[in-house]
């Protein structure tokens, strides 16, 4: 295993990893059940593997459930 990705605020019902997009050294991982910012808010986590850093875009209840993620190259 080269990398293990985990959400810093994950619970069992968050379904972290429901959707995954990979591009070069970047991983975008959706957490469809995360309700930290309100019902059906979801979350997406952006990881950069070459520096082992993670950034978490601010969740919004207006975005809806993060069922699909994609990275534009």
PDB file as gemmi writes it, atoms N, CA and C in Angstrom:
CRYST1    1.000    1.000    1.000  90.00  90.00  90.00 P 1                      
ATOM      1  N   UNK A   1       0.837  -1.160   0.000  1.00  0.00           N  
ATOM      2  CA  UNK A   1       0.000   0.000   0.000  1.00  0.00           C  
ATOM      3  C   UNK A   1       0.895   1.240   0.000  1.00  0.00           C  
ATOM      4  N   UNK A   2       0.646   2.140  -0.930  1.00  0.00           N  
ATOM      5  CA  UNK A   2       1.433   3.363  -1.011  1.00  0.00           C  
ATOM      6  C   UNK A   2       0.860   4.482  -0.150  1.00  0.00           C  
ATOM      7  N   UNK A   3      -0.457   4.602  -0.120  1.00  0.00           N  
ATOM      8  CA  UNK A   3      -1.107   5.669   0.641  1.00  0.00           C  
ATOM      9  C   UNK A   3      -2.406   5.154   1.236  1.00  0.00           C  
ATOM     10  N   UNK A   4      -2.698   5.615   2.429  1.00  0.00           N  
ATOM     11  CA  UNK A   4      -3.986   5.347   3.055  1.00  0.00           C  
ATOM     12  C   UNK A   4      -4.620   6.701   3.344  1.00  0.00           C  
ATOM     13  N   UNK A   5      -5.795   6.930   2.775  1.00  0.00           N  
ATOM     14  CA  UNK A   5      -6.478   8.200   2.953  1.00  0.00           C  
ATOM     15  C   UNK A   5      -7.563   8.048   4.011  1.00  0.00           C  
ATOM     16  N   UNK A   6      -7.604   8.989   4.938  1.00  0.00           N  
ATOM     17  CA  UNK A   6      -8.642   8.996   5.964  1.00  0.00           C  
ATOM     18  C   UNK A   6      -9.183  10.412   6.114  1.00  0.00           C  
ATOM     19  N   UNK A   7     -10.452  10.508   6.441  1.00  0.00           N  
ATOM     20  CA  UNK A   7     -11.068  11.809   6.707  1.00  0.00           C  
ATOM     21  C   UNK A   7     -10.841  12.159   8.171  1.00  0.00           C  
ATOM     22  N   UNK A   8     -10.462  13.387   8.467  1.00  0.00           N  
ATOM     23  CA  UNK A   8     -10.179  13.754   9.854  1.00  0.00           C  
ATOM     24  C   UNK A   8     -11.410  13.781  10.745  1.00  0.00           C  
ATOM     25  N   UNK A   9     -12.584  13.884  10.149  1.00  0.00           N  
ATOM     26  CA  UNK A   9     -13.818  14.007  10.924  1.00  0.00           C  
ATOM     27  C   UNK A   9     -14.810  12.890  10.602  1.00  0.00           C  
ATOM     28  N   UNK A  10     -14.305  11.750  10.206  1.00  0.00           N  
ATOM     29  CA  UNK A  10     -15.146  10.668   9.695  1.00  0.00           C  
ATOM     30  C   UNK A  10     -15.867   9.893  10.791  1.00  0.00           C  
ATOM     31  N   UNK A  11     -17.099   9.505  10.478  1.00  0.00           N  
ATOM     32  CA  UNK A  11     -17.833   8.550  11.300  1.00  0.00           C  
ATOM     33  C   UNK A  11     -18.308   7.436  10.373  1.00  0.00           C  
ATOM     34  N   UNK A  12     -18.795   6.357  10.927  1.00  0.00           N  
ATOM     35  CA  UNK A  12     -19.153   5.177  10.126  1.00  0.00           C  
ATOM     36  C   UNK A  12     -20.189   5.494   9.051  1.00  0.00           C  
ATOM     37  N   UNK A  13     -21.115   6.389   9.330  1.00  0.00           N  
ATOM     38  CA  UNK A  13     -22.186   6.669   8.371  1.00  0.00           C  
ATOM     39  C   UNK A  13     -21.798   7.704   7.314  1.00  0.00           C  
ATOM     40  N   UNK A  14     -20.586   8.259   7.376  1.00  0.00           N  
ATOM     41  CA  UNK A  14     -20.159   9.276   6.407  1.00  0.00           C  
ATOM     42  C   UNK A  14     -19.911   8.707   5.015  1.00  0.00           C  
ATOM     43  N   UNK A  15     -19.612   7.422   4.937  1.00  0.00           N  
ATOM     44  CA  UNK A  15     -19.322   6.742   3.666  1.00  0.00           C  
ATOM     45  C   UNK A  15     -18.167   7.411   2.916  1.00  0.00           C  
ATOM     46  N   UNK A  16     -17.096   7.688   3.661  1.00  0.00           N  
ATOM     47  CA  UNK A  16     -15.883   8.240   3.064  1.00  0.00           C  
ATOM     48  C   UNK A  16     -15.366   7.266   2.013  1.00  0.00           C  
ATOM     49  N   UNK A  17     -15.099   7.762   0.818  1.00  0.00           N  
ATOM     50  CA  UNK A  17     -14.630   6.922  -0.275  1.00  0.00           C  
ATOM     51  C   UNK A  17     -15.733   6.501  -1.221  1.00  0.00           C  
ATOM     52  N   UNK A  18     -16.937   7.007  -1.016  1.00  0.00           N  
ATOM     53  CA  UNK A  18     -18.075   6.694  -1.893  1.00  0.00           C  
ATOM     54  C   UNK A  18     -17.724   7.007  -3.343  1.00  0.00           C  
ATOM     55  N   UNK A  19     -17.024   8.111  -3.541  1.00  0.00           N  
ATOM     56  CA  UNK A  19     -16.564   8.479  -4.876  1.00  0.00           C  
ATOM     57  C   UNK A  19     -15.098   8.898  -4.790  1.00  0.00           C  
ATOM     58  N   UNK A  20     -14.342   8.543  -5.823  1.00  0.00           N  
ATOM     59  CA  UNK A  20     -12.904   8.825  -5.842  1.00  0.00           C  
ATOM     60  C   UNK A  20     -12.498   9.255  -7.245  1.00  0.00           C  
ATOM     61  N   UNK A  21     -11.690  10.310  -7.325  1.00  0.00           N  
ATOM     62  CA  UNK A  21     -11.100  10.730  -8.593  1.00  0.00           C  
ATOM     63  C   UNK A  21      -9.594  10.863  -8.378  1.00  0.00           C  
ATOM     64  N   UNK A  22      -8.819  10.337  -9.325  1.00  0.00           N  
ATOM     65  CA  UNK A  22      -7.357  10.367  -9.229  1.00  0.00           C  
ATOM     66  C   UNK A  22      -6.772  11.031 -10.463  1.00  0.00           C  
ATOM     67  N   UNK A  23      -5.732  11.826 -10.262  1.00  0.00           N  
ATOM     68  CA  UNK A  23      -5.003  12.431 -11.365  1.00  0.00           C  
ATOM     69  C   UNK A  23      -3.577  12.690 -10.905  1.00  0.00           C  
ATOM     70  N   UNK A  24      -2.624  12.030 -11.548  1.00  0.00           N  
ATOM     71  CA  UNK A  24      -1.211  12.151 -11.174  1.00  0.00           C  
ATOM     72  C   UNK A  24      -1.036  11.945  -9.672  1.00  0.00           C  
ATOM     73  N   UNK A  25      -0.666  12.992  -8.946  1.00  0.00           N  
ATOM     74  CA  UNK A  25      -0.408  12.859  -7.509  1.00  0.00           C  
ATOM     75  C   UNK A  25      -1.533  13.453  -6.653  1.00  0.00           C  
ATOM     76  N   UNK A  26      -2.729  13.555  -7.227  1.00  0.00           N  
ATOM     77  CA  UNK A  26      -3.862  14.166  -6.535  1.00  0.00           C  
ATOM     78  C   UNK A  26      -5.019  13.183  -6.431  1.00  0.00           C  
ATOM     79  N   UNK A  27      -5.634  13.149  -5.255  1.00  0.00           N  
ATOM     80  CA  UNK A  27      -6.821  12.320  -5.034  1.00  0.00           C  
ATOM     81  C   UNK A  27      -7.924  13.200  -4.461  1.00  0.00           C  
ATOM     82  N   UNK A  28      -9.112  13.117  -5.040  1.00  0.00           N  
ATOM     83  CA  UNK A  28     -10.295  13.810  -4.546  1.00  0.00           C  
ATOM     84  C   UNK A  28     -11.269  12.731  -4.098  1.00  0.00           C  
ATOM     85  N   UNK A  29     -11.638  12.744  -2.821  1.00  0.00           N  
ATOM     86  CA  UNK A  29     -12.449  11.671  -2.252  1.00  0.00           C  
ATOM     87  C   UNK A  29     -13.723  12.253  -1.663  1.00  0.00           C  
ATOM     88  N   UNK A  30     -14.861  11.720  -2.102  1.00  0.00           N  
ATOM     89  CA  UNK A  30     -16.156  12.176  -1.615  1.00  0.00           C  
ATOM     90  C   UNK A  30     -16.622  11.379  -0.411  1.00  0.00           C  
ATOM     91  N   UNK A  31     -17.347  12.064   0.457  1.00  0.00           N  
ATOM     92  CA  UNK A  31     -17.926  11.457   1.657  1.00  0.00           C  
ATOM     93  C   UNK A  31     -19.417  11.776   1.638  1.00  0.00           C  
ATOM     94  N   UNK A  32     -20.178  10.929   0.961  1.00  0.00           N  
ATOM     95  CA  UNK A  32     -21.572  11.212   0.640  1.00  0.00           C  
ATOM     96  C   UNK A  32     -22.474  11.359   1.867  1.00  0.00           C  
ATOM     97  N   UNK A  33     -22.163  10.710   2.954  1.00  0.00           N  
ATOM     98  CA  UNK A  33     -23.034  10.746   4.125  1.00  0.00           C  
ATOM     99  C   UNK A  33     -22.637  11.740   5.191  1.00  0.00           C  
ATOM    100  N   UNK A  34     -21.587  12.524   4.954  1.00  0.00           N  
ATOM    101  CA  UNK A  34     -21.129  13.489   5.959  1.00  0.00           C  
ATOM    102  C   UNK A  34     -22.151  14.616   6.091  1.00  0.00           C  
ATOM    103  N   UNK A  35     -22.649  14.825   7.294  1.00  0.00           N  
ATOM    104  CA  UNK A  35     -23.665  15.854   7.541  1.00  0.00           C  
ATOM    105  C   UNK A  35     -23.178  16.933   8.494  1.00  0.00           C  
ATOM    106  N   UNK A  36     -21.868  17.162   8.571  1.00  0.00           N  
ATOM    107  CA  UNK A  36     -21.328  18.151   9.507  1.00  0.00           C  
ATOM    108  C   UNK A  36     -21.852  19.559   9.247  1.00  0.00           C  
ATOM    109  N   UNK A  37     -22.125  19.900   8.003  1.00  0.00           N  
ATOM    110  CA  UNK A  37     -22.606  21.240   7.657  1.00  0.00           C  
ATOM    111  C   UNK A  37     -24.103  21.263   7.362  1.00  0.00           C  
ATOM    112  N   UNK A  38     -24.818  20.240   7.780  1.00  0.00           N  
ATOM    113  CA  UNK A  38     -26.264  20.196   7.575  1.00  0.00           C  
ATOM    114  C   UNK A  38     -26.677  18.968   6.794  1.00  0.00           C  
ATOM    115  N   UNK A  39     -27.960  18.706   6.782  1.00  0.00           N  
ATOM    116  CA  UNK A  39     -28.508  17.546   6.086  1.00  0.00           C  
ATOM    117  C   UNK A  39     -28.129  17.577   4.612  1.00  0.00           C  
ATOM    118  N   UNK A  40     -27.669  16.436   4.112  1.00  0.00           N  
ATOM    119  CA  UNK A  40     -27.296  16.258   2.704  1.00  0.00           C  
ATOM    120  C   UNK A  40     -26.163  17.171   2.242  1.00  0.00           C  
ATOM    121  N   UNK A  41     -25.312  17.633   3.161  1.00  0.00           N  
ATOM    122  CA  UNK A  41     -24.222  18.515   2.739  1.00  0.00           C  
ATOM    123  C   UNK A  41     -23.097  17.741   2.069  1.00  0.00           C  
ATOM    124  N   UNK A  42     -22.761  16.563   2.588  1.00  0.00           N  
ATOM    125  CA  UNK A  42     -21.642  15.809   2.031  1.00  0.00           C  
ATOM    126  C   UNK A  42     -20.327  16.552   2.225  1.00  0.00           C  
ATOM    127  N   UNK A  43     -19.234  15.912   1.876  1.00  0.00           N  
ATOM    128  CA  UNK A  43     -17.911  16.537   1.947  1.00  0.00           C  
ATOM    129  C   UNK A  43     -17.039  15.969   0.846  1.00  0.00           C  
ATOM    130  N   UNK A  44     -16.027  16.736   0.477  1.00  0.00           N  
ATOM    131  CA  UNK A  44     -15.012  16.273  -0.460  1.00  0.00           C  
ATOM    132  C   UNK A  44     -13.658  16.615   0.134  1.00  0.00           C  
ATOM    133  N   UNK A  45     -12.714  15.705   0.012  1.00  0.00           N  
ATOM    134  CA  UNK A  45     -11.379  15.878   0.574  1.00  0.00           C  
ATOM    135  C   UNK A  45     -10.364  15.787  -0.552  1.00  0.00           C  
ATOM    136  N   UNK A  46      -9.470  16.753  -0.618  1.00  0.00           N  
ATOM    137  CA  UNK A  46      -8.461  16.816  -1.664  1.00  0.00           C  
ATOM    138  C   UNK A  46      -7.102  16.500  -1.053  1.00  0.00           C  
ATOM    139  N   UNK A  47      -6.469  15.436  -1.550  1.00  0.00           N  
ATOM    140  CA  UNK A  47      -5.170  14.998  -1.044  1.00  0.00           C  
ATOM    141  C   UNK A  47      -4.122  15.150  -2.140  1.00  0.00           C  
ATOM    142  N   UNK A  48      -2.917  15.570  -1.762  1.00  0.00           N  
ATOM    143  CA  UNK A  48      -1.775  15.597  -2.665  1.00  0.00           C  
ATOM    144  C   UNK A  48      -0.777  14.575  -2.152  1.00  0.00           C  
ATOM    145  N   UNK A  49      -0.512  13.539  -2.939  1.00  0.00           N  
ATOM    146  CA  UNK A  49       0.278  12.414  -2.450  1.00  0.00           C  
ATOM    147  C   UNK A  49       1.772  12.685  -2.404  1.00  0.00           C  
ATOM    148  N   UNK A  50       2.287  13.584  -3.235  1.00  0.00           N  
ATOM    149  CA  UNK A  50       3.738  13.797  -3.227  1.00  0.00           C  
ATOM    150  C   UNK A  50       4.202  14.579  -1.999  1.00  0.00           C  
ATOM    151  N   UNK A  51       3.303  15.301  -1.341  1.00  0.00           N  
ATOM    152  CA  UNK A  51       3.679  16.039  -0.137  1.00  0.00           C  
ATOM    153  C   UNK A  51       2.941  15.527   1.097  1.00  0.00           C  
ATOM    154  N   UNK A  52       2.088  14.523   0.905  1.00  0.00           N  
ATOM    155  CA  UNK A  52       1.273  13.973   1.994  1.00  0.00           C  
ATOM    156  C   UNK A  52       0.467  15.052   2.711  1.00  0.00           C  
ATOM    157  N   UNK A  53      -0.022  16.025   1.931  1.00  0.00           N  
ATOM    158  CA  UNK A  53      -0.857  17.066   2.519  1.00  0.00           C  
ATOM    159  C   UNK A  53      -2.300  16.870   2.099  1.00  0.00           C  
ATOM    160  N   UNK A  54      -3.185  17.416   2.909  1.00  0.00           N  
ATOM    161  CA  UNK A  54      -4.610  17.315   2.637  1.00  0.00           C  
ATOM    162  C   UNK A  54      -5.216  18.689   2.797  1.00  0.00           C  
ATOM    163  N   UNK A  55      -6.104  19.050   1.878  1.00  0.00           N  
ATOM    164  CA  UNK A  55      -6.890  20.257   2.071  1.00  0.00           C  
ATOM    165  C   UNK A  55      -8.351  19.857   1.993  1.00  0.00           C  
ATOM    166  N   UNK A  56      -9.155  20.516   2.772  1.00  0.00           N  
ATOM    167  CA  UNK A  56     -10.573  20.196   2.815  1.00  0.00           C  
ATOM    168  C   UNK A  56     -11.355  21.428   2.400  1.00  0.00           C  
ATOM    169  N   UNK A  57     -11.899  21.431   1.190  1.00  0.00           N  
ATOM    170  CA  UNK A  57     -12.724  22.568   0.792  1.00  0.00           C  
ATOM    171  C   UNK A  57     -13.892  22.731   1.763  1.00  0.00           C  
ATOM    172  N   UNK A  58     -14.304  23.946   2.012  1.00  0.00           N  
ATOM    173  CA  UNK A  58     -15.387  24.224   2.957  1.00  0.00           C  
ATOM    174  C   UNK A  58     -16.693  23.600   2.468  1.00  0.00           C  
ATOM    175  N   UNK A  59     -17.279  22.699   3.250  1.00  0.00           N  
ATOM    176  CA  UNK A  59     -18.555  22.099   2.854  1.00  0.00           C  
ATOM    177  C   UNK A  59     -19.665  23.141   2.844  1.00  0.00           C  
ATOM    178  N   UNK A  60     -20.672  22.895   2.039  1.00  0.00           N  
ATOM    179  CA  UNK A  60     -21.823  23.786   1.978  1.00  0.00           C  
ATOM    180  C   UNK A  60     -23.080  22.957   1.837  1.00  0.00           C  
ATOM    181  N   UNK A  61     -24.110  23.300   2.582  1.00  0.00           N  
ATOM    182  CA  UNK A  61     -25.371  22.567   2.479  1.00  0.00           C  
ATOM    183  C   UNK A  61     -26.056  22.842   1.145  1.00  0.00           C  
ATOM    184  N   UNK A  62     -25.607  23.839   0.398  1.00  0.00           N  
ATOM    185  CA  UNK A  62     -26.208  24.178  -0.886  1.00  0.00           C  
ATOM    186  C   UNK A  62     -25.726  23.283  -2.019  1.00  0.00           C  
ATOM    187  N   UNK A  63     -24.635  22.569  -1.803  1.00  0.00           N  
ATOM    188  CA  UNK A  63     -24.062  21.746  -2.866  1.00  0.00           C  
ATOM    189  C   UNK A  63     -24.754  20.411  -3.029  1.00  0.00           C  
ATOM    190  N   UNK A  64     -25.424  19.945  -2.015  1.00  0.00           N  
ATOM    191  CA  UNK A  64     -26.067  18.643  -2.086  1.00  0.00           C  
ATOM    192  C   UNK A  64     -25.086  17.524  -1.801  1.00  0.00           C  
ATOM    193  N   UNK A  65     -25.533  16.313  -1.964  1.00  0.00           N  
ATOM    194  CA  UNK A  65     -24.733  15.137  -1.648  1.00  0.00           C  
ATOM    195  C   UNK A  65     -23.593  14.986  -2.652  1.00  0.00           C  
ATOM    196  N   UNK A  66     -22.404  14.669  -2.153  1.00  0.00           N  
ATOM    197  CA  UNK A  66     -21.231  14.475  -3.002  1.00  0.00           C  
ATOM    198  C   UNK A  66     -21.227  13.026  -3.488  1.00  0.00           C  
ATOM    199  N   UNK A  67     -22.051  12.731  -4.486  1.00  0.00           N  
ATOM    200  CA  UNK A  67     -22.158  11.371  -4.994  1.00  0.00           C  
ATOM    201  C   UNK A  67     -21.122  11.090  -6.070  1.00  0.00           C  
ATOM    202  N   UNK A  68     -20.656  12.132  -6.752  1.00  0.00           N  
ATOM    203  CA  UNK A  68     -19.679  11.979  -7.819  1.00  0.00           C  
ATOM    204  C   UNK A  68     -18.637  13.082  -7.695  1.00  0.00           C  
ATOM    205  N   UNK A  69     -17.376  12.729  -7.869  1.00  0.00           N  
ATOM    206  CA  UNK A  69     -16.306  13.727  -7.880  1.00  0.00           C  
ATOM    207  C   UNK A  69     -15.492  13.564  -9.153  1.00  0.00           C  
ATOM    208  N   UNK A  70     -14.845  14.644  -9.591  1.00  0.00           N  
ATOM    209  CA  UNK A  70     -14.000  14.597 -10.782  1.00  0.00           C  
ATOM    210  C   UNK A  70     -12.897  15.632 -10.646  1.00  0.00           C  
ATOM    211  N   UNK A  71     -11.783  15.374 -11.305  1.00  0.00           N  
ATOM    212  CA  UNK A  71     -10.667  16.313 -11.354  1.00  0.00           C  
ATOM    213  C   UNK A  71     -10.462  16.701 -12.815  1.00  0.00           C  
ATOM    214  N   UNK A  72     -10.499  17.994 -13.100  1.00  0.00           N  
ATOM    215  CA  UNK A  72     -10.238  18.474 -14.456  1.00  0.00           C  
ATOM    216  C   UNK A  72      -8.731  18.640 -14.624  1.00  0.00           C  
ATOM    217  N   UNK A  73      -8.210  18.121 -15.717  1.00  0.00           N  
ATOM    218  CA  UNK A  73      -6.771  18.245 -15.951  1.00  0.00           C  
ATOM    219  C   UNK A  73      -6.495  19.118 -17.144  1.00  0.00           C  
TER     220      UNK A  73                                                      
END                                                                             
